[in-house]
Amino acid sequence: MAMFGCPEILAAILCLVFLFQLLWNRSKRDPLLTDWPILGMLPPLVLNLWQVHEFVTQVLKKKGGTGEFRGPWFTKLNYLVTLDPMNVHHMMSKNFGNYVKGPEFREIFEAFGDGIFTADSEQWKHNRAMLHSVFKSRSFEMFLERLIQKKVRSNLIPVVNHMQKQGTVVDLQDVFNRQTLPTSLWKLQKWIQIGEEKKMTRACKIFDQFLHECIASKRKELNGKYGKNEMEEHHLDLLTVLIKGRDTITSGLTWFFWLVVTHPLVERKILQEIEENFAAKEGDSMILGMEEVKNLIYLHCAICESLRLFPPIPFERKQAIEHDMLPSGHHVYPNENILISLYAMGRSEEIWGKDCLEFKPERWISKKGGIVHVPSYKFISFNAGPRTCLGKDLSFVQMKIVASAILWNYSIQVVEDHPISPSLSIVLLMKYGLKVRITKRGI
Ligand code: HEM
């Protein structure tokens, strides 16, 4: 009887793996990378983790904008990845009801609580309606305007001024971040009641009281729709939203400052615009208000441009409920996960043209001197459709107040050879911070 030796068995196994691999590949829709047995597409991704956003951008570009990523066998790490604005429009607006955050997202982002960031369907609608009414209230806007101005005047400018006098190297990202204590530390300190946190608790009580009044003023119009406990939940949701919003502002400001100070012509145009509008204003502080910053069109465009190239939230994840077909022709299966690369969309030639990698605020200025409207499914940094960021207007106001105050008073030079690269995190920060030297302008 003929017996099989080791080499034959090995060859048979290899043939089986090869055959399996062929069949496996055939079942896929536009694989983004080589799909290895067992490990799937993980190896090339892991090798490029240090530059993951650039890598995803290049891969999507090569594959025409949409394709499938398959993780290791028997894991749930499978995603349809896209940068196609028509797909985004479809998922975020046209067939919005079919694309949710999903239970897995809630599990991963448990720390966000079950507020607006993780909720779906009726729960989300409920939270959104409540927060929307608060965000659009004039008294809330005015409160935040005063809060931002006070922070810039009493915290940010004195800190920057001190560092300028010391003449040492400063991490600007850290400076922006320190204006906003990390949530966990804040919560921990609150719980154990130590140090500055005692003061913090008192401050929070006052802030809470204000928020309560804000919400109470809305109670009348919402009366009958919500019960008392629900009101308290919304109150907490608002605090979570404000805390989460701060991380994105830190990211937005850090990339904005890096781009502006490394593009002297843009910096000069921003200063010129401030001078034309406010030179006669108020001594040297230049802490503007909400209405005043509306006049700073070029600054607005420079902020849009930096948020396009470095969106503070670089990925958006969705989960399909039912079968669907995307405009790109890709079939979507029930429960399938979809990943939208906001970073890659900001660098797409199809959306922004051949000069998409250049920092050019001018692309946002219309022929009449206004701001070009780009639909949110193309300029996706604040998300698109019914789930568009609720803090978008507030973010522009805050970034404009901070940017005008710092740029007007100080000149910033990035430390030579300081490496600039994005971190691997939910919010797109700079991995090594933004190391700069600061001097008083005009000296
Ligand atoms: C430059 C600053 C900001 C950027 C780029 C930004 C971007 C985004 C993005 C991409 C989302 C969608 C996230 C997701 O679906 O997982 C989002 C949602 C949201 N943002 Fe912002 N955000 C910024 C600042 C803020 C601020 C300051 C606030 C509030 C004070 C805020 C409040 C919200 C809320 C409430 C949502 C949830 C909207 C919903 O699901 O209906 N954001 N933001």
Boltz pocket constraint, residues with backbone or C-beta under 6 A from the ligand:
constraints:
  - pocket:
      binder: B
      contacts: [[A, 116], [A, 117], [A, 128], [A, 131], [A, 241], [A, 242], [A, 244], [A, 245], [A, 246], [A, 248], [A, 249], [A, 252], [A, 307], [A, 311], [A, 312], [A, 313], [A, 315], [A, 316], [A, 380], [A, 381], [A, 382], [A, 383], [A, 386], [A, 387], [A, 388], [A, 389], [A, 390], [A, 391], [A, 392], [A, 394], [A, 395]]
      max_distance: 6.0
